[in-house]
Amino acid sequence: MIYLDNAASTPVHQKVIDEMMPYFAQQYGNPSSIHKFGRTANTAIQTARKRIGDLINAESKEILLTSGGTESNNTAIYGTSLQSKGKHIITSSIEHDAILEPCKHLEKIGYRISYLPVDRHGLVNLEDLQSKITQDTCLITIMFANNEVGTIQPIKEISDIARKNKIIFHTDAVQAIGKVPINVNELGIDLLSISSHKINGPKGVGALYIRKGVMLSPLILGGGQENGLRSGTENVASIVGFGMACKLAKENMNQNIDHFKNLTSKLIARVQSEIPKTSLNGHTEKRIPNNTHFTFLGVNGEDLIIKLDENKIAASTGSACSVRTQKASHVLGAMGFSHEQITGSLRITVGITNTEEEIDQTVDTLKKVVQELRAVSPYKNKYNF
Ligand SMILES: Cc1ncc(COP(=O)(O)O)c(C=O)c1O
């Protein structure tokens, strides 16, 4: 199989597995225990916390360990809203459901949410953002990079607006981490969500960066772990793995970015020149280097995924969650795409293990299956296939 769905999840790096292994059957102590087993587990967590912080230029004590991007986003949203008197949140219309669903829930219990529109490339408008701010705004949450089309938002400009208005700024950086250098201080970010399984770490672990001085209410109460912000015995092995994944992501960042760019530029060039009536979605430059997202006119994206799967290629139409709920992509809808353009879309996201040969094989297969699907397409005559 050729795996080209790295935005959904990534293979766990062998060095990550090696780092995790001792924490299952040998170093199994509870990090809160005083004895040596406990102290060893606790030290391993602190090493991991430092590695996670280093990746985004944060201090260890600013890292809250969570179960992943979803929990980090929920903690950022509920944690700030429960603390603040303000009852207005600004977000964008193309966020992941792990932002949109908590926002919708808060709306039901009396909060007001402004969903910023985006342009054809998936970018929010800074004047729109400025115009939505009121005395009541307690949080601005806008994603770093989109999970479907890969568009990168103007994070520094957004944080400047948030700072000027003394509003907390959160960004969901789950798709950006490891693909763009992130320095939370230079970018003026207050809260930032990341997830381990997008950077060759294990699933079910992530972090929320919380700038020193930003107050959050805890969502999970109990034994007081994580400075009282998230109770529950820590997932030691996974945290250790996540730490190693962050270390590797930092050490190999430039090399990985070059590798991703090399593969995606080859893929884009070949698809655009060899498959007619095809468009690349998202922004041409402001996009994460591992993402490509195409519309093949007259083709149903899900049929395409199935055909590719039969040909041993794993790709996606967009976010895994949208597939489960069977709803049309709200991201492409917000970008002004027609129903036909939305259903004809395909996301191909590369990772560290992919090769140029795999890209060539994928384009060759794509050419063949797009042609097959167009031959039986209801739009056959409309587009003269
Ligand atoms: C932008 C974005 N935010 C949040 C998440 C959820 O992260 P997790 O799977 O770690 O809960 C994802 C996962 O695909 C994502 O792409």
The ligand as an ORCA input file, in Angstrom:
! r2SCAN-3c Opt
* xyz 0 1
  C      -7.025     20.763     12.664
  C      -7.301     19.627     13.597
  N      -7.670     19.879     14.863
  C      -7.913     18.905     15.737
  C      -7.815     17.587     15.385
  C      -8.112     16.507     16.400
  O      -6.910     15.990     16.899
  P      -6.908     14.550     17.644
  O      -7.109     13.530     16.589
  O      -5.542     14.470     18.268
  O      -7.981     14.603     18.660
  C      -7.452     17.257     14.072
  C      -7.367     15.838     13.639
  O      -7.465     15.516     12.488
  C      -7.173     18.305     13.163
  O      -6.810     18.054     11.901
*
